């Protein structure tokens, strides 16, 4: 609340007006209010029992009011915003005015006990995970069987709520990651990628409408592995960045832009923390990735290890080969890639092999399910 109220005060005096209060603190005020109300009610029941020994310690009404009410839901709203808040905060940190607000106006306050804002923002998440422990302890000490049954069912509901939240957070994190990848990955038109394809100007617009960028808009697709490699061309080594998804491999060329990502004219754009630190740094520098060739479906990808003896002429080390085949098993593209270390090479090969195996297994299961017939009736 010190950080939140200080920011409100500064903004009322026309400082840090571009900092979004909700993106940092979400529904913290509401969460504080409900949590405090729960604790007051909880301890009031304990106090009454202590002062009047004949008074039964009835927690059921309090637990029903809060755990079947807004307590868990308010926590969920806060937790769903937490990841976004953390990387919004990280993008604000380099600013001098924001740094003064954090260090001089807030962190020096005695009540903060030398804790920083990230350490405080995570506290409500820890609180939520402790509620099942509290309910379990009450259940153990309860003597009424009806009350025990009610508290146990309540504990299970809270645990299910936490599991559901974990799934939502993972989905949201994946959604944010793919939304940023859509901004960073550039899909050149086919006539720009390969000069063999001639398209008259009046036809280009109709072809542009079938945008390849939508390929990354799927909510179910997963990014399994990513990283920088070198691609061997006839006369040089090209800096490339590979994205291994659960259904295809994408090879992109690394391009650098002189303009920083999220310049002053567009406002500060947060970088998704679940991307690799290398890609995060690259994005902040204004870089982007241009698709080198069409995506390689995992059921059309052939992976081959390259013996060091065979590549000494080209001074290549830690090399492996990716072959793209069409549906007729004809080779339509070959990529000779070099990793920085032998370990990195083995990791890439292992990740690709595992992804191909899982993809094949899933599709074989789907095929067998599609072609299986219902069991014959015993009456026939």
C-alpha distance (Angstrom), angle and dihedral (degrees) to the residues before:
residue distance angle dihedral
X1 . . .
X2 3.81 . .
X3 3.81 90.6 .
X4 3.82 93.0 42.9
X5 3.82 97.1 45.8
X6 3.80 92.3 44.0
X7 3.80 90.3 53.7
X8 3.81 89.8 49.3
X9 3.81 89.9 51.1
X10 3.82 92.8 49.1
X11 3.80 91.7 47.9
X12 3.82 90.5 50.2
X13 3.82 85.0 58.1
X14 3.82 90.7 49.1
X15 3.81 98.2 -103.1
X16 3.84 123.8 129.8
X17 3.81 90.4 4.1
X18 3.82 91.9 157.2
X19 3.84 92.7 59.0
X20 3.81 109.8 102.8
X21 3.82 108.7 -132.3
X22 3.82 93.8 -162.6
X23 3.81 94.2 51.3
X24 3.80 89.5 56.8
X25 3.81 102.9 37.7
X26 3.83 105.8 14.6
X27 3.84 111.0 -173.9
X28 3.82 94.6 -16.1
X29 3.82 93.7 135.0
X30 3.79 92.4 54.8
X31 3.82 91.0 44.2
X32 3.83 91.7 51.6
X33 3.80 91.0 49.2
X34 3.83 95.2 50.7
X35 3.84 94.4 41.6
X36 3.79 91.8 50.0
X37 3.80 91.5 47.6
X38 3.82 90.2 51.5
X39 3.82 92.8 49.8
X40 3.81 93.2 47.3
X41 3.81 91.5 50.9
X42 3.80 91.4 44.8
X43 3.81 95.4 51.6
X44 3.80 92.3 41.3
X45 3.82 88.2 61.2
X46 3.82 90.3 50.3
X47 3.81 90.7 47.2
X48 3.80 92.6 52.1
X49 3.79 91.2 49.8
X50 3.82 92.1 50.2
X51 3.82 94.0 47.3
X52 3.82 92.7 44.9
X53 3.80 110.2 35.6
X54 3.80 91.4 -169.9
X55 3.83 90.8 56.9
X56 3.84 110.9 101.3
X57 3.78 116.3 -125.7
X58 3.80 98.2 -121.2
X59 3.81 110.8 -178.4
X60 3.81 96.2 161.0
X61 3.81 97.0 90.1
X62 3.84 92.7 47.6
X63 3.80 93.8 46.1
X64 3.81 91.6 46.2
X65 3.81 92.1 49.6
X66 3.80 96.0 50.5
X67 3.81 106.9 27.2
X68 3.79 93.5 44.3
X69 3.79 88.6 40.4
X70 3.80 132.4 52.5
X71 3.81 103.3 -48.8
X72 3.83 99.3 92.6
X73 3.80 93.6 32.6
X74 3.81 92.0 54.1
X75 3.81 89.5 49.0
X76 3.81 90.0 50.9
X77 3.81 92.4 54.0
X78 3.81 90.1 51.3
X79 3.82 94.0 45.2
X80 3.81 93.4 49.6
X81 3.81 88.9 56.6
X82 3.83 94.5 44.0
X83 3.83 99.1 88.4
X84 3.78 91.3 47.3
X85 3.82 90.2 48.2
X86 3.81 93.0 52.1
X87 3.79 96.5 53.6
X88 3.82 91.7 39.9
X89 3.81 86.2 55.8
X90 3.82 92.1 48.3
X91 3.79 90.3 53.8
X92 3.81 91.7 50.2
X93 3.82 94.6 49.3
X94 3.85 98.1 82.0
X95 3.82 91.0 60.4
X96 3.79 113.3 102.2
X97 3.83 95.5 -143.3
X98 3.81 92.1 48.8
X99 3.81 90.4 47.3
X100 3.82 90.7 54.7
X101 3.83 89.6 50.4
X102 3.83 91.4 52.2
X103 3.82 100.7 41.9
X104 3.78 106.3 29.5
X105 3.79 102.9 29.0
X106 3.82 101.1 36.3
X107 3.81 118.4 11.4
X108 3.81 92.9 53.8
X109 3.80 90.3 58.5
X110 3.83 109.1 110.8
X111 3.81 92.4 -135.0
X112 3.83 90.1 63.4
X113 3.82 88.9 63.1
X114 3.81 90.2 -146.1
X115 3.82 91.3 -60.5
X116 3.80 118.8 142.8
X117 3.79 125.7 -132.9
X118 3.87 96.4 -101.9
X119 3.82 89.8 54.7
X120 3.80 90.2 52.3
X121 3.82 96.7 43.5
X122 3.81 91.3 59.2
X123 3.83 94.1 53.8
X124 3.85 96.7 88.5
X125 3.83 89.2 54.9
X126 3.80 90.2 55.7
X127 3.81 90.2 46.5
X128 3.81 92.1 55.6
X129 3.82 92.9 52.5
X130 3.83 90.4 52.0
X131 3.80 95.4 57.4
X132 3.85 93.4 80.9
X133 3.84 88.3 53.1
X134 3.80 90.3 52.3
X135 3.82 91.9 48.6
X136 3.80 91.1 47.0
X137 3.83 91.5 53.0
X138 3.81 91.0 49.6
X139 3.83 89.6 48.5
X140 3.83 91.4 52.3
X141 3.80 92.4 52.7
X142 3.79 96.9 42.6
X143 3.82 116.5 106.4
X144 3.82 100.2 -172.8
X145 3.83 111.1 89.4
X146 3.82 93.9 -150.3
X147 3.79 90.6 51.0
X148 3.83 91.4 46.6
X149 3.80 91.2 53.3
X150 3.81 91.8 49.2
X151 3.83 94.1 47.9
X152 3.82 91.9 47.4
X153 3.81 92.3 51.7
X154 3.81 88.8 47.7
X155 3.81 91.1 51.4
X156 3.81 90.5 51.8
X157 3.81 91.1 50.2
X158 3.80 91.6 51.6
X159 3.83 91.0 48.4
X160 3.82 89.8 49.9
X161 3.81 88.9 49.1
X162 3.83 89.5 54.4
X163 3.83 92.0 48.1
X164 3.81 90.5 49.5
X165 3.79 89.4 49.1
X166 3.82 91.6 52.4
X167 3.81 88.9 53.9
X168 3.81 91.6 48.7
X169 3.80 92.1 48.1
X170 3.83 91.2 51.0
X171 3.82 90.9 47.6
X172 3.82 91.7 47.5
X173 3.81 91.6 47.1
X174 3.82 90.3 50.6
X175 3.82 90.5 47.2
X176 3.83 92.0 51.6
X177 3.80 91.1 46.7
X178 3.82 93.3 52.1
X179 3.79 92.4 43.9
X180 3.81 89.0 57.3
X181 3.80 92.3 44.3
X182 3.81 87.8 55.6
X183 3.82 88.1 57.8
X184 3.81 95.2 45.2
X185 3.83 100.9 41.7
X186 3.81 113.3 75.5
X187 3.82 118.7 -158.3
X188 3.84 109.6 -155.3
X189 3.79 118.0 -150.5
X190 3.79 115.8 -100.1
X191 3.84 92.6 -109.6
X192 3.82 90.2 53.7
X193 3.79 92.7 47.1
X194 3.80 95.7 49.2
X195 3.81 122.9 23.4
X196 3.82 91.0 -155.2
X197 3.80 90.3 77.6
X198 3.79 112.6 79.2
X199 3.82 117.9 -166.5
X200 3.83 122.0 175.5
X201 3.80 115.3 -123.6
X202 3.83 94.2 -112.6
X203 3.82 90.8 58.7
X204 3.79 97.6 46.0
X205 3.80 95.7 79.9
X206 3.81 93.4 56.1
X207 3.82 90.0 50.3
X208 3.81 92.1 47.7
X209 3.81 90.0 59.9
X210 3.81 89.6 70.4
X211 3.78 91.8 70.3
X212 3.80 118.2 -168.5
X213 3.81 90.7 -152.4
X214 3.82 90.7 83.1
X215 3.79 88.4 71.8
X216 3.82 88.2 82.3
X217 3.82 95.1 48.1
X218 3.82 94.3 82.7
X219 3.81 111.7 118.4
X220 3.81 92.4 -152.5
X221 3.81 100.0 51.7
X222 3.82 116.5 104.5
X223 3.81 131.0 -152.6
X224 3.82 105.6 -137.0
X225 3.81 103.4 176.3
X226 3.80 139.4 -5.5
X227 3.76 139.5 176.8
X228 3.77 151.4 127.6
X229 3.82 122.4 -73.2
X230 3.80 137.3 161.9
X231 3.80 120.7 -109.8
X232 3.80 116.4 -149.5
X233 3.81 113.2 -132.9
X234 3.81 127.0 178.0
X235 3.81 95.3 -88.6
X236 3.82 106.7 11.6
X237 3.79 149.1 17.8
X238 3.79 115.2 -101.9
X239 3.82 122.8 -149.3
X240 3.82 106.8 -124.8
X241 3.80 137.2 173.6
X242 3.80 119.6 -146.8
X243 3.80 127.8 -154.0
X244 3.81 116.0 -163.8
X245 3.81 110.6 -161.8
X246 3.81 126.5 -177.9
X247 3.82 90.9 -99.6
X248 3.82 108.0 25.1
X249 3.82 145.6 14.6
X250 3.79 120.3 -123.8
X251 3.82 122.5 -160.2
X252 3.80 116.3 -161.8
X253 3.80 136.6 179.5
X254 3.79 116.9 -124.2
X255 3.80 113.5 -122.0
X256 3.78 126.7 -175.9
X257 3.77 125.3 -145.5
X258 3.81 123.5 -156.3
X259 3.81 90.0 -142.8
X260 3.80 114.3 81.3
X261 3.81 118.2 -120.2
X262 3.81 108.5 -101.5
X263 3.81 99.1 16.3
X264 3.80 123.8 -169.9
X265 3.82 92.4 -92.5
X266 3.78 94.1 58.1
X267 3.81 99.4 33.6
X268 3.76 128.0 -117.7
X269 3.81 112.4 -47.3
X270 3.83 115.3 -156.9
X271 3.79 119.5 -129.6
X272 3.80 116.8 -134.2
X273 3.85 109.0 -109.4
X274 3.81 94.1 -148.2
X275 3.82 90.3 68.5
X276 3.80 114.5 91.3
X277 3.85 115.3 -85.6
X278 3.81 87.7 -117.8
X279 3.81 92.7 57.3
X280 3.83 92.0 41.9
X281 3.82 90.2 54.9
X282 3.80 90.5 44.9
X283 3.84 92.0 52.1
X284 3.83 92.2 48.8
X285 3.80 88.6 54.2
X286 3.81 89.3 57.3
X287 3.81 96.1 -103.2
X288 3.77 127.0 149.6
X289 3.80 138.0 -176.0
X290 3.81 122.1 -119.1
X291 3.80 115.8 -156.3
X292 3.80 107.8 -112.8
X293 3.80 98.3 -164.2
X294 3.79 139.5 -10.7
X295 3.84 117.2 -62.8
X296 3.81 113.1 -85.2
X297 3.84 111.1 -131.1
X298 3.79 111.0 -136.5
X299 3.82 92.3 -123.9
X300 3.83 88.4 56.7
X301 3.82 96.4 46.0
X302 3.81 122.3 103.4
X303 3.81 115.9 -167.7
X304 3.82 120.7 -158.4
X305 3.78 131.8 -178.6
X306 3.83 115.8 -133.0
X307 3.78 117.5 -140.8
X308 3.83 111.2 -131.4
X309 3.83 89.7 -126.8
X310 3.82 90.7 64.1
X311 3.80 96.0 54.4
X312 3.80 103.0 41.9
X313 3.81 89.7 100.9
X314 3.82 89.5 62.7
X315 3.83 93.2 41.0
X316 3.80 89.5 -120.7
X317 3.78 123.2 154.2
X318 3.80 132.5 -174.0
X319 3.80 90.7 15.1
X320 3.80 132.0 166.3
X321 3.78 134.0 172.3
X322 3.81 131.9 -126.3
X323 3.77 118.5 -160.9
X324 3.82 123.4 -165.2
X325 3.81 115.7 -152.4
X326 3.78 127.6 -171.5
X327 3.83 124.0 -133.8
X328 3.82 89.6 -84.3
X329 3.83 90.7 57.2
X330 3.80 92.5 -110.0
X331 3.79 117.1 143.3
X332 3.82 108.5 -116.6
X333 3.82 100.1 167.9
X334 3.81 139.7 15.0
X335 3.82 127.5 -163.6
X336 3.81 122.1 -168.2
X337 3.80 106.2 -160.2
X338 3.79 132.5 -170.8
X339 3.81 125.4 -156.5
X340 3.80 124.8 -154.3
X341 3.81 93.2 -118.8
X342 3.80 138.9 14.2
X343 3.82 88.6 -113.2
X344 3.82 91.6 54.4
X345 3.81 89.6 49.3
X346 3.81 92.4 51.5
X347 3.83 90.4 47.7
X348 3.79 91.9 52.6
X349 3.80 93.3 47.3
X350 3.80 91.9 46.7
X351 3.81 92.5 48.8
X352 3.82 92.7 49.3
X353 3.83 93.3 46.0
X354 3.82 91.4 49.7
X355 3.81 91.8 47.1
X356 3.83 91.5 50.7
X357 3.80 91.2 47.8
X358 3.82 93.3 50.0
X359 3.81 92.6 44.9
X360 3.82 91.8 50.1
X361 3.80 92.2 47.0
X362 3.81 92.8 50.6
X363 3.80 93.4 49.6
X364 3.80 93.5 46.4
X365 3.82 88.3 52.7
X366 3.81 90.5 50.5
X367 3.81 91.4 49.1
X368 3.80 93.8 49.1
X369 3.83 90.0 48.4
X370 3.79 91.5 49.2
X371 3.81 94.2 50.1
X372 3.80 99.9 40.0
X373 3.80 114.0 108.3
X374 3.81 126.7 -144.4
X375 3.79 116.0 -94.3
X376 3.80 115.3 -89.6
X377 3.80 115.0 -102.3
X378 3.81 114.7 -109.8
X379 3.81 88.1 -132.8
X380 3.83 93.7 65.0
